[in-house]
Amino acid sequence: MTLQNNISVEHLGKKYSNFHLSDISFTVKPGQIVGLIGENGAGKTTLISLLLNQIQRDTGEVKYGEEDIMDAKAEIKNQIGIVQDDIFFYDKLNAQDISRILKRIYTNWSLKIYNSFLKKFNLPIDKPICNYSKGMKTKLLLSTALCHQAKYLILDEVTSGLDPVVRHEVMTMLREYANRGNSVFFSTHITSDLEGFSDKVIFLHHGKIIFDEFTENLNTKQMIIECSEEEMQSIPAQFLESTLKVGNKYHALITSDFPKEQYHFPIKIASLDDIMLMYIKGENE
């Protein structure tokens, strides 16, 4: 694959009076699903808005292929599919009305593909959207995002509020879409959505990237030990990412080069929830 199909973010920044999204850099390659995690207020929605040029950035660049989104021609923008939790269609419209509108906006709109998604998701074509459940609305939004031959899909909390069955359907749909050589970037606070589906995970905390890692590597690079306060004090700070007191014990997120043979503490592989908890509630070294 060439750079022509990458989503490339370099040194992106946005500063508010009480928040700073700082020096964000990452790449989403064709065929990849990259998940963005972080607590509420970490900057996920701000980052999504910057990727879509919905707010003005202070520093850096966002490129789809070789074009910066600020200067991108209509052809590039037509290749970006968008699903955002707080953006939806007028609720008196039905699925057929939406198709009539969007085919005037997207030059590559495919009614055939759109109708196939409606059938796949059992979405009624003539039922007003106001009568759709949240899960049905999400499926409709995804259907519209994927029916104009988009190469890039940007999603903000798309699975929020959905039941586990619908979430699995949505993630399966995204995996199939990425496997066709497209790029998916989505934010979520439901870390289980990333298991078995995402290729990489980016953890955003206080406006900064804590890690940008292949999902398959997380099990070997992120581990937690349990020990007493006295034992904790015997560990050099260079091996500690974050510590958290739990009852009369301490939990520590340790670095990948922690010398396990020198200590005999219980060690477990850190889940994404564990990692978020340690950084959000723990003391970072």
C-alpha positions as CSV (number, residue, x, y, z in Angstrom):
1,M,0.0,0.0,0.0
2,T,1.2,3.5,-0.7
3,L,0.9,6.7,1.3
4,Q,-1.9,7.7,-1.0
5,N,-4.4,5.8,1.0
6,N,-3.2,6.6,4.6
7,I,-4.7,8.9,7.1
8,S,-1.7,10.8,8.4
9,V,-1.7,13.1,11.4
10,E,1.4,15.0,12.3
11,H,2.0,17.2,15.4
12,L,-1.7,18.2,15.6
13,G,-2.6,20.6,18.3
14,K,-5.6,22.6,19.6
15,K,-5.5,24.8,22.7
16,Y,-8.5,26.1,24.7
17,S,-8.4,28.1,27.9
18,N,-8.8,24.9,30.0
19,F,-7.6,22.1,27.7
20,H,-4.8,21.5,25.3
21,L,-4.7,18.7,22.7
22,S,-0.9,18.5,22.3
23,D,1.4,17.2,19.5
24,I,-0.8,14.4,18.2
25,S,0.8,12.2,15.6
26,F,-0.4,8.8,14.2
27,T,-1.1,6.9,10.9
28,V,-4.0,4.8,9.9
29,K,-3.1,2.5,7.0
30,P,-5.4,0.9,4.4
31,G,-7.0,-2.3,5.9
32,Q,-6.5,-1.1,9.5
33,I,-9.0,-0.4,12.2
34,V,-7.5,2.0,14.8
35,G,-9.4,2.5,18.0
36,L,-9.1,5.7,20.1
37,I,-9.7,5.3,23.9
38,G,-9.6,7.6,26.8
39,E,-11.7,8.9,29.6
40,N,-14.4,11.6,29.1
41,G,-12.6,14.9,28.6
42,A,-9.5,13.3,27.3
43,G,-9.9,15.0,23.9
44,K,-11.3,12.3,21.8
45,T,-14.2,14.3,20.3
46,T,-11.9,17.3,19.8
47,L,-9.5,15.1,17.9
48,I,-12.3,13.7,15.7
49,S,-13.5,17.2,14.9
50,L,-10.0,18.2,13.9
51,L,-9.7,15.2,11.6
52,L,-12.8,16.4,9.9
53,N,-11.8,20.0,9.8
54,Q,-14.9,20.9,11.8
55,I,-12.9,23.1,14.1
56,Q,-9.7,25.1,13.3
57,R,-6.5,23.6,14.4
58,D,-3.6,25.5,15.9
59,T,-0.7,23.3,14.8
60,G,0.1,20.3,12.6
61,E,-1.5,18.7,9.6
62,V,-4.2,16.1,8.8
63,K,-3.8,14.3,5.5
64,Y,-6.0,11.9,3.6
65,G,-3.7,10.4,1.1
66,E,-1.4,13.2,0.1
67,E,-3.9,16.1,0.6
68,D,-4.4,18.1,3.8
69,I,-8.1,18.1,4.8
70,M,-7.9,22.0,5.0
71,D,-7.1,22.1,1.2
72,A,-8.8,18.9,0.1
73,K,-10.8,18.9,-3.1
74,A,-14.4,17.6,-3.2
75,E,-13.1,14.3,-4.6
76,I,-11.2,13.6,-1.4
77,K,-14.0,14.7,0.9
78,N,-16.3,12.4,-1.0
79,Q,-14.0,9.5,0.1
80,I,-14.5,10.2,3.8
81,G,-17.4,8.5,5.6
82,I,-18.5,10.1,8.9
83,V,-20.6,8.8,11.8
84,Q,-20.9,11.1,14.9
85,D,-23.0,10.5,17.9
86,D,-24.5,14.0,18.1
87,I,-25.2,14.4,14.3
88,F,-28.2,12.9,12.7
89,F,-30.9,13.5,10.0
90,Y,-34.2,15.3,10.5
91,D,-36.3,12.7,12.2
92,K,-39.4,13.1,10.1
93,L,-37.5,11.7,7.1
94,N,-37.4,8.1,6.2
95,A,-34.5,6.0,4.8
96,Q,-35.8,6.6,1.2
97,D,-35.8,10.3,1.7
98,I,-32.2,10.2,3.0
99,S,-31.1,8.4,-0.1
100,R,-32.6,11.0,-2.4
101,I,-30.8,13.7,-0.5
102,L,-27.4,12.0,-0.2
103,K,-27.2,11.0,-3.9
104,R,-27.1,14.7,-4.7
105,I,-24.2,15.3,-2.3
106,Y,-22.0,12.2,-3.0
107,T,-21.0,11.7,-6.6
108,N,-20.4,8.0,-6.0
109,W,-23.6,7.3,-4.1
110,S,-24.8,3.7,-4.7
111,L,-28.5,3.0,-4.2
112,K,-27.8,-0.7,-4.7
113,I,-25.3,-0.8,-1.8
114,Y,-27.5,1.3,0.3
115,N,-30.6,-0.9,-0.2
116,S,-28.4,-4.0,0.6
117,F,-27.5,-2.5,3.9
118,L,-31.1,-1.6,4.7
119,K,-32.0,-5.2,4.0
120,K,-29.1,-6.6,6.0
121,F,-30.0,-4.6,9.0
122,N,-33.8,-5.0,8.7
123,L,-34.3,-1.2,8.4
124,P,-37.7,-0.2,7.1
125,I,-37.4,2.1,4.1
126,D,-40.6,4.1,4.7
127,K,-40.6,4.4,8.5
128,P,-39.8,7.8,9.9
129,I,-36.5,8.0,11.7
130,C,-38.1,9.3,14.8
131,N,-39.6,5.8,15.2
132,Y,-36.1,4.1,15.0
133,S,-34.4,2.8,18.0
134,K,-30.8,4.0,18.8
135,G,-29.4,0.8,17.4
136,M,-31.4,1.2,14.2
137,K,-30.2,4.9,13.8
138,T,-26.6,3.9,14.2
139,K,-27.0,1.2,11.5
140,L,-28.6,3.7,9.2
141,L,-25.8,6.2,9.8
142,L,-23.2,3.5,9.0
143,S,-25.1,2.5,5.9
144,T,-25.0,6.0,4.6
145,A,-21.3,6.4,5.4
146,L,-20.4,3.3,3.5
147,C,-22.6,3.8,0.3
148,H,-20.5,6.3,-1.5
149,Q,-17.3,4.3,-1.9
150,A,-15.5,6.0,1.0
151,K,-11.9,4.9,1.5
152,Y,-11.8,6.5,5.0
153,L,-14.2,6.1,7.9
154,I,-14.2,8.4,10.9
155,L,-16.4,7.4,13.8
156,D,-17.1,9.1,17.2
157,E,-18.5,6.9,19.9
158,V,-20.5,4.9,17.3
159,T,-21.2,2.0,19.7
160,S,-22.2,4.1,22.7
161,G,-25.6,3.1,24.1
162,L,-26.0,0.0,21.9
163,D,-26.6,-3.5,23.3
164,P,-23.9,-6.1,23.0
165,V,-25.5,-7.9,20.0
166,V,-25.8,-4.7,18.0
167,R,-22.3,-3.6,18.9
168,H,-20.9,-6.9,17.7
169,E,-22.8,-6.5,14.4
170,V,-21.4,-3.0,14.0
171,M,-17.9,-4.0,14.7
172,T,-18.2,-7.0,12.3
173,M,-19.4,-4.6,9.6
174,L,-16.4,-2.3,10.2
175,R,-13.9,-5.3,10.1
176,E,-15.4,-6.3,6.7
177,Y,-15.1,-2.8,5.5
178,A,-11.4,-2.5,6.5
179,N,-10.6,-5.9,5.1
180,R,-11.5,-4.4,1.7
181,G,-8.5,-2.1,1.9
182,N,-10.2,0.9,3.6
183,S,-9.1,2.8,6.7
184,V,-11.2,3.0,9.9
185,F,-10.5,5.4,12.9
186,F,-13.0,5.4,15.7
187,S,-13.2,6.6,19.3
188,T,-14.8,4.6,22.0
189,H,-15.0,4.2,25.8
190,I,-16.1,0.6,25.4
191,T,-12.8,-1.2,25.3
192,S,-14.3,-4.6,24.7
193,D,-15.3,-3.3,21.2
194,L,-11.6,-3.4,20.3
195,E,-11.0,-7.0,21.2
196,G,-10.7,-9.1,18.1
197,F,-11.5,-6.2,15.8
198,S,-9.0,-3.4,16.0
199,D,-5.4,-3.5,14.6
200,K,-4.1,-0.7,16.8
201,V,-5.1,1.2,19.9
202,I,-4.3,4.8,20.7
203,F,-4.8,5.8,24.4
204,L,-5.4,9.5,24.8
205,H,-5.1,11.0,28.3
206,H,-5.3,14.8,29.2
207,G,-4.9,15.7,25.5
208,K,-1.7,13.6,25.0
209,I,-1.1,10.2,23.4
210,I,0.1,7.8,26.2
211,F,0.6,4.9,23.7
212,D,-0.1,4.0,20.1
213,E,0.3,0.3,19.9
214,F,-0.7,-2.8,17.9
215,T,-3.5,-4.6,19.7
216,E,-1.6,-7.9,19.5
217,N,1.4,-6.4,21.4
218,L,-0.6,-5.1,24.3
219,N,-0.6,-8.4,26.1
220,T,3.2,-8.5,26.2
221,K,3.9,-4.8,26.8
222,Q,1.4,-3.9,29.5
223,M,1.4,-5.8,32.8
224,I,0.3,-5.1,36.4
225,I,2.0,-6.3,39.7
226,E,0.5,-6.4,43.2
227,C,2.6,-5.7,46.2
228,S,2.8,-4.0,49.6
229,E,3.8,-0.4,50.1
230,E,7.3,-1.5,51.3
231,E,7.8,-3.7,48.3
232,M,6.6,-0.9,46.0
233,Q,9.3,1.4,47.4
234,S,12.0,-1.1,46.6
235,I,11.2,-0.9,42.8
236,P,13.2,1.6,40.8
237,A,10.9,4.3,39.4
238,Q,12.1,3.7,35.9
239,F,10.1,0.4,35.8
240,L,6.8,2.0,37.0
241,E,4.3,3.6,34.6
242,S,1.6,4.2,37.2
243,T,0.7,3.1,40.7
244,L,-2.6,2.8,42.5
245,K,-3.5,1.9,46.1
246,V,-6.2,-0.8,46.4
247,G,-7.1,-1.5,50.0
248,N,-3.9,-2.3,51.8
249,K,-2.1,-3.3,48.6
250,Y,-0.5,-1.4,45.7
251,H,-1.1,-2.2,42.0
252,A,1.6,-1.0,39.6
253,L,1.6,-0.8,35.8
254,I,5.1,-1.8,34.9
255,T,7.3,-1.2,31.9
256,S,8.1,-4.0,29.4
257,D,11.7,-4.2,30.7
258,F,10.7,-4.8,34.3
259,P,13.2,-7.4,35.8
260,K,10.7,-10.1,36.7
261,E,13.4,-12.5,37.8
262,Q,14.5,-10.1,40.6
263,Y,11.0,-9.9,42.1
264,H,8.4,-12.4,43.0
265,F,5.2,-10.4,42.8
266,P,2.0,-11.7,41.3
267,I,1.9,-10.4,37.7
268,K,-1.1,-10.2,35.4
269,I,-1.6,-9.0,31.8
270,A,-3.2,-5.6,31.9
271,S,-6.5,-5.2,30.0
272,L,-7.3,-1.9,28.3
273,D,-9.7,-1.1,31.2
274,D,-6.8,-1.8,33.7
275,I,-4.5,0.6,31.8
276,M,-7.1,3.3,31.6
277,L,-7.9,3.0,35.4
278,M,-4.2,3.0,36.3
279,Y,-3.5,6.3,34.4
280,I,-6.8,8.0,35.3
281,K,-6.9,7.1,39.0
282,G,-3.3,6.2,39.7
283,E,-0.2,8.2,40.3
284,N,1.9,8.4,37.2
285,E,5.7,8.2,37.7
